[in-house]
Amino acid sequence: MVKIEGTLDEIRELIGDVKRTTRSVKSTTKKVAKAAKGTTRKLSAWQRYIKNKSNHIKFKRGDKKGRLDLKRMSAAFKRSRKK
């Protein structure tokens, strides 16, 4: 614990400064987060392929049952890109 001594006006002045500082820090972090969130890059062709639920190929049995079979998905992706 920190012991603060002084008149009531002095203490209010100290605490008021702290509140203003925390508000400005919070607002600045919100602005930075919003700016960082706003800049998105274009997804690669593979990422767009993976994102599409109809392209999902899953293991049907064994330990990996239900997981995505990325090896077969990769082969299908490469075949679809071939012209």
N, C-alpha and C positions, 0 to 999 in steps of 0.2 A: 504494500500500500504506500501511496505517496501522500505526505502531509503537506497541505497547502495552507499558508498563513497569509493574512492580509485583510484589508477591508472588503466589504461585500462588493463594492464597485470594482475594485481591482480584480477580485476573483471572477466576477461576471465578464470583465474585459478579457481575461485570459481564456475562459471557457468559450466565449463568443468567437474568438479567433480560431480556436480548435474546430468549432462547428463549421465555420466558414471554409476552413481548409479542407475538412473532410468532404463537404459538399462539392467543392471545386474538383477534388480528386475523383469523386464518384462520377461527376458529369464528364470529366475528361476521359475516364476509362470507358464510359458508355459511348462517347463519340468515336474513340479509337476502335472499339469493338464493332460498331456499326460500319465504320469505313472498311475494316478488314473483312467483314461479312459481305459487304456489297461487291467486292471484287472477286468474281468467280472466273475460272478459266474454262475453256471448252474441253469437254470430255473426249478422250481418245476413242477411236472406233471400237477397240476391245472393251473399254469401260461401258460404252453405250450398248454393246452386244450383251454384256453380262447383266446390265440393268434390266433388260427386257426379260420378263418372267417366262415368256414362251420359249426362250432359247435355253432354259435351264435343263441340264441333263443330270440326273441324280443316280447314285448307286442304288441298286434294287435289293441287294442282299449283302450279308457279311458285316464286318465291324463298322464299315463306313456307310451303312444303309441310311439313306435320307440326305446324305451330304452331297454337295455338288461334285460331279466328276469333271474336274477342270481339264484333264487330259483329253477326254472325248469332246468337251466343249471347244477346246483349242483347235482340234482337228476339224470340227464342223465349221468353226469361224474361218479357218484358213481356206477350206473348200468353198465357202460362200463368197469369199473375197476374190477367188481365182476367176479370171475371165478369159 
